């Protein structure tokens, strides 16, 4: 596990590093991709709000008394059809209003009007079809993060769905159980769109998971964590590269909420849906947290810890046993990482133990069996770097020294083979992370050593603190075509820290 000092240092580096990405940043428009790879024209879009008068510090902490709002449970979507051996959903992206801070209506971007976004519950081996209709003013691209899907349904940064258009995304679900999520991926606009609400949860289950006596039903809670900034009217303020001012912590779209729990085990599906913020989560009393899963589903064995670290896009599946607390007591979930005042960003949500309850659940010593990584056909190195502009030029996000070009293939991968990728953070003061589309990978090494137990399972997003490197093993045996890989600090990918592999 990453040491506490190392993680806090990384957060400080995050704060320092984002100074490179000033609010005057204008990402350069990428070169045009071949017609076969692009279905709509990419928007030459500067981020709105960058030139507007700054409204001043985040007023969220002044508008909200902590632990007075109730944690909402995101709505579970019902299919409009279950014919043909598939579940079909109808989803509309539209502007809506949410009651985020008391006494105010906040305009947000939503899937089906829900903030936080809705949940789709799917089963391995049974396809899901989603008809997405875009009623927003901007083009979008819906990416199911962590999924194994054909190129046409991957939601790549240039595979855009224009304003007023409808597109069908097909998810075969030909992969094991996993806690996935879906979000916008339109290049240049992904940062603002996700910040304003275009993110939802996709829980994929299978027989392996369902056979375990883990907490289920109302004792299985998806919780999306992020930060935000508000003005005095309760309006959500977006500025690119703005972590210092985002001092309101949201859990499922509510600031510092409370949730009533019984004195028994709960399963919490934690997602970091922030643009830039890293979380290091602990119970205020240092109580035990049992991690049972990560991005790609259950670990082989549970491990007990007192801390869960999440970079943007990462997930952790944990079990907390609230029976160790007396009925009537409370415990706060905390965050030890800056930037921001600890009295605000250091608190996340509160659990109120309100009743006794029977608990037939348990956490088995063995959760699943993962095959050992096989032989690799080749190895390659991928270098991530933010480079500060000179002579007044905007900083750039680079992979292997180049910014994203959708017409360029950066990695040619032979279909059906496995590869080992060594991903390096070349910055000494800026953290990154790394997300690979299409595949779940195994972390072989972190800085030349075996990964900790939290990274021993299947992953699709992995953090890279300043100067770190990780070795990953990935197998490309599902679909052919061009897929991106990038830093999932969304402002970094918008700056160009994204590349493209072609599997053929």
C-alpha positions, -999 to 999 in steps of 0.1 A, spaced: 0 0 0 11 36 -7 24 52 25 4 80 41 33 104 37 36 95 0 0 100 -7 -2 134 11 29 144 -8 12 134 -40 -18 155 -32 4 185 -26 20 178 -59 -15 177 -75 -21 212 -61 13 224 -73 10 206 -107 -23 221 -116 -8 255 -115 6 245 -149 -30 243 -162 -42 278 -160 -77 290 -166 -66 306 -198 -59 272 -213 -73 265 -247 -68 229 -258 -57 228 -295 -82 212 -318 -69 177 -328 -61 168 -364 -90 154 -384 -94 117 -382 -102 95 -412 -139 95 -420 -142 59 -409 -130 67 -374 -151 98 -369 -189 99 -371 -193 136 -362 -171 166 -363 -152 173 -331 -162 206 -316 -135 234 -316 -148 243 -282 -132 264 -255 -145 258 -221 -173 283 -213 -168 302 -181 -131 305 -185 -134 342 -195 -164 350 -172 -158 370 -141 -146 348 -113 -174 345 -86 -149 342 -58 -143 313 -33 -165 283 -31 -195 292 -10 -206 256 -6 -193 252 29 -212 284 40 -244 272 24 -244 237 39 -244 225 75 -224 193 74 -242 160 79 -277 174 77 -286 163 42 -294 126 35 -274 105 12 -295 97 -18 -296 63 -34 -292 67 -72 -323 55 -91 -320 21 -108 -332 22 -144 -358 -2 -156 -355 -16 -192 -381 -5 -217 -378 -40 -233 -364 -74 -224 -371 -90 -257 -346 -109 -279 -324 -120 -250 -313 -84 -242 -323 -56 -219 -330 -23 -237 -329 11 -219 -339 45 -232 -317 73 -218 -320 110 -225 -292 135 -218 -307 168 -208 -303 199 -186 -321 197 -153 -321 211 -118 -310 194 -86 -314 203 -50 -277 200 -41 -274 227 -15 -304 236 7 -327 263 -5 -312 265 -40 -318 249 -74 -286 240 -93 -286 235 -130 -269 202 -140 -264 180 -170 -280 146 -165 -289 112 -178 -327 110 -175 -328 140 -153 -310 122 -124 -282 138 -103 -264 118 -94 -267 97 -125 -288 65 -125 -277 29 -121 -279 2 -147 -278 -33 -132 -266 -59 -158 -257 -96 -159 -227 -112 -175 -237 -129 -208 -269 -109 -212 -265 -79 -236 -276 -44 -227 -287 -20 -253 -289 17 -245 -306 42 -268 -290 75 -259 -307 107 -270 -288 140 -267 -309 170 -259 -279 191 -248 -264 219 -268 -230 201 -271 -220 169 -288 -213 141 -264 -198 106 -264 -210 80 -239 -181 58 -226 -188 27 -204 -156 28 -183 -141 -6 -178 -161 -24 -204 -152 -48 -232 -172 -35 -261 -169 -30 -299 -154 2 -311 -188 16 -322 -201 14 -286 -169 24 -268 -177 61 -267 -143 72 -279 -133 109 -277 -141 115 -314 -171 92 -318 -195 120 -311 -233 121 -307 -245 155 -319 -271 177 -303 -306 164 -310 -293 130 -322 -300 94 -310 -276 65 -310 -278 29 -299 -249 16 -277 -246 -22 -274 -229 -37 -244 -224 -75 -248 -214 -79 -212 -191 -107 -222 -169 -102 -191 -170 -111 -154 -188 -91 -128 -174 -55 -121 -185 -22 -107 -183 0 -139 -195 35 -146 -205 55 -177 -196 91 -185 -191 116 -212 -158 114 -233 -162 141 -259 -127 155 -265 -123 190 -251 -156 189 -233 -153 157 -212 -140 177 -182 -169 201 -180 -196 176 -189 -186 151 -162 -182 179 -137 -217 191 -144 -232 157 -139 -228 133 -169 -218 102 -150 -237 72 -139 -232 37 -125 -232 3 -142 -231 -27 -119 -224 -60 -138 -229 -92 -119 -224 -129 -126 -229 -163 -110 -195 -161 -92 -205 -129 -74 -241 -139 -67 -230 -172 -51 -212 -153 -23 -229 -143 10 -219 -107 7 -242 -78 18 -269 -73 -8 -301 -54 -15 -304 -22 6 -271 -31 23 -252 -28 -10 -247 10 -17 -231 26 -47 -214 58 -36 -199 83 -61 -175 108 -45 -163 141 -60 -156 177 -53 -175 208 -64 -176 246 -63 -207 268 -58 -214 305 -60 -236 323 -35 -268 314 -55 -260 277 -54 -248 276 -90 -222 250 -99 -191 269 -109 -168 253 -135 -133 265 -142 -108 241 -158 -79 232 -135 -96 245 -104 -89 221 -75 -81 248 -50 -116 263 -51 -135 230 -52 -139 226 -15 -174 211 -13 -173 173 -11 -202 155 -26 -213 119 -20 -240 108 -45 -245 144 -54 -251 158 -19 -226 178 2 -213 160 33 -244 138 37 -254 114 64 -268 80 60 -287 59 85 -273 24 88 -281 -7 108 -255 -23 131 -245 -49 106 -223 -53 75 -227 -30 44 -211 -33 10 -201 1 -4 -192 5 -41 -169 36 -39 -162 55 -71 -140 86 -74 -158 106 -101 -138 137 -96 -119 155 -124 -87 159 -105 -91 151 -68 -74 121 -52 -91 107 -21 -75 88 8 -105 75 28 -106 64 64 -131 60 92 -125 88 117 -118 63 145 -94 43 124 -118 13 123 -112 -16 99 -124 -15 63 -124 -48 43 -117 -43 7 -132 -70 -15 -129 -56 -50 -114 -30 -73 -121 -17 -108 -126 -51 -125 -146 -69 -98 -137 -89 -67 -102 -95 -55 -91 -132 -51 -90 -126 -13 -103 -98 9 -79 -77 28 -84 -56 58 -71 -20 59 -78 13 75 -73 34 43 -87 33 8 -69 54 -19 -87 64 -51 -75 85 -80 -101 99 -105 -120 70 -122 -109 43 -98 -133 22 -78 -130 2 -46 -155 -23 -34 -155 -25 5 -174 -39 34 -177 -21 67 -192 -39 97 -211 -13 117 -220 -38 144 -188 -27 162 -206 6 170 -234 9 195 -268 19 183 -271 57 185 -235 64 177 -220 79 145 -187 76 125 -174 100 99 -157 89 66 -127 112 63 -103 122 36 -67 130 44 -56 146 11 -55 183 1 -59 207 -16 -84 226 4 -92 234 41 -91 201 61 -123 211 79 -141 209 45 -122 185 22 -112 164 52 -147 152 58 -168 132 33 -200 118 49 -213 104 82 -228 70 91 -255 71 118 -260 37 134 -297 39 142 -309 3 147 -300 -33 153 -305 -58 125 -300 -94 117 -270 -100 95 -268 -133 75 -240 -119 53 -203 -127 56 -170 -121 37 -155 -154 26 -117 -159 28 -118 -167 -9 -138 -146 -33 -128 -157 -68 -99 -172 -88 -80 -152 -114 -58 -169 -140 -21 -161 -138 -10 -136 -165 3 -156 -195 33 -149 -217 36 -115 -234 41 -111 -271 59 -78 -265 67 -51 -240 64 -14 -245 69 18 -224 43 46 -222 55 80 -207 30 105 -193 40 141 -189 26 176 -185 49 201 -202 46 237 -193 43 260 -223 70 285 -232 66 321 -245 30 323 -233 19 290 -249 -5 268 -231 9 238 -213 4 204 -230 -5 169 -219 18 144 -236 21 107 -240 55 96 -253 62 132 -261 31 138 -283 -3 153 -279 -34 133 -290 -40 130 -327 -70 108 -336 -56 102 -371 -24 86 -356 -20 51 -343 4 52 -314 5 15 -305 -1 -14 -330 -13 -44 -311 -17 -79 -325 -51 -93 -319 -52 -123 -295 -19 -114 -278 -9 -102 -244 15 -73 -238 33 -58 -208 32 -20 -207 55 -1 -184 37 32 -177 59 60 -164 50 94 -148 79 116 -161 68 146 -140 84 151 -106 57 174 -92 25 163 -110 5 131 -104 -13 112 -132 -32 81 -136 -36 57 -165 -68 43 -181 -68 17 -208 -100 12 -228 -113 -22 -238 -94 -44 -213 -90 -51 -176 -53 -55 -168 -32 -69 -140 -7 -48 -121 26 -67 -121 49 -42 -104 48 -7 -89 82 10 -88 99 -24 -93 81 -41 -64 50 -63 -62 17 -43 -59 -2 -41 -27 -33 -63 -21 -56 -35 -32 -41 -37 -67 -39 -75 -69 -71 -79 -89 -83 -67 -123 -78 -30 -130 -86 -5 -157 -73 27 -140 -41 29 -120 -26 59 -102 9 72 -109 23 95 -83 52 118 -94 81 98 -107 63 65 -103 61 36 -128 38 6 -130 41 -26 -152 8 -38 -165 -2 -71 -182 -31 -68 -207 -46 -93 -231 -62 -80 -263 -85 -109 -274 -120 -95 -276 -124 -68 -303 -104 -53 -331 -102 -16 -339 -89 17 -325 -92 24 -288 -78 53 -267 -56 52 -236 -51 83 -215 -46 100 -182 -80 100 -164 -74 133 -147 -98 146 -172 -82 180 -176 -49 163 -185 -66 143 -213 -83 174 -225 -48 190 -228 -38 161 -251 -26 134 -227 -43 107 -247 -31 82 -274 -46 55 -295 -39 18 -300 -51 -2 -330 -58 -39 -324 -56 -59 -356 
